[in-house]
Amino acid sequence: MNIGEAAKASGISVKMIRHYESLGLIKEAERTTAGYRLYSESDIHSLSFIKSARSLGFSLAQIEQLLSLWADRDRASADVKALATEHIEELNIKIRELTAMRDLLADLASTCHGDNRAECPILSGLERDHSTVDM
């Protein structure tokens, strides 16, 4: 199938398919004599795998590792679990950071009158350096 059909079948945009190919996440597509890319069912399966991994927030480097493990039938499931466990911890850190940001912004918003006055505790709060806030 051509790249447009592959995009439709995998749910990944044409641009991202080209990007993944340029990064080596998927093998370089076969080409027609006219130079058009051709994708197999196996390629679509790999693209769908990448899409699933991206939806879980895995980085491209992690996806490269996952693809390698996926292709290796002699892999140890412990290797896959270790990668997933590491990603879970990264997500937990992001959750804590986002929660701290939300809480700080909610505190600033709660002190704002939200009326016609020029004084705004939100803007005053943003003038302060919050990079040391415990996240």
ZICOR-V881748 format. One record per residue. N is the residue number from 1. D_LAST is the distance of its C-alpha to the last C-alpha in whole Angstrom. Layout:
# ZICOR-V881748
N_D_LAST, N_D_LAST
This chain:
# ZICOR-V881748
1_47, 2_46, 3_43, 4_43, 5_44, 6_41, 7_39, 8_40, 9_40, 10_37, 11_35, 12_34, 13_35, 14_38, 15_35, 16_33, 17_36, 18_37, 19_33, 20_33, 21_37, 22_36, 23_33, 24_35, 25_33, 26_37, 27_40, 28_42, 29_44, 30_48, 31_49, 32_53, 33_55, 34_54, 35_51, 36_49, 37_46, 38_47, 39_45, 40_45, 41_44, 42_42, 43_41, 44_40, 45_38, 46_36, 47_35, 48_34, 49_32, 50_30, 51_30, 52_29, 53_26, 54_25, 55_24, 56_22, 57_20, 58_21, 59_21, 60_25, 61_25, 62_24, 63_27, 64_29, 65_29, 66_29, 67_32, 68_34, 69_33, 70_34, 71_38, 72_38, 73_40, 74_40, 75_36, 76_35, 77_33, 78_30, 79_29, 80_28, 81_26, 82_25, 83_23, 84_22, 85_21, 86_19, 87_18, 88_17, 89_14, 90_13, 91_13, 92_11, 93_8, 94_9, 95_9, 96_6, 97_5, 98_8, 99_8, 100_6, 101_8, 102_11, 103_11, 104_10, 105_13, 106_15, 107_15, 108_17, 109_19, 110_20, 111_21, 112_23, 113_27, 114_27, 115_31, 116_33, 117_32, 118_31, 119_28, 120_25, 121_22, 122_19, 123_21, 124_21, 125_17, 126_17, 127_19, 128_16, 129_14, 130_10, 131_9, 132_8, 133_6, 134_4, 135_0
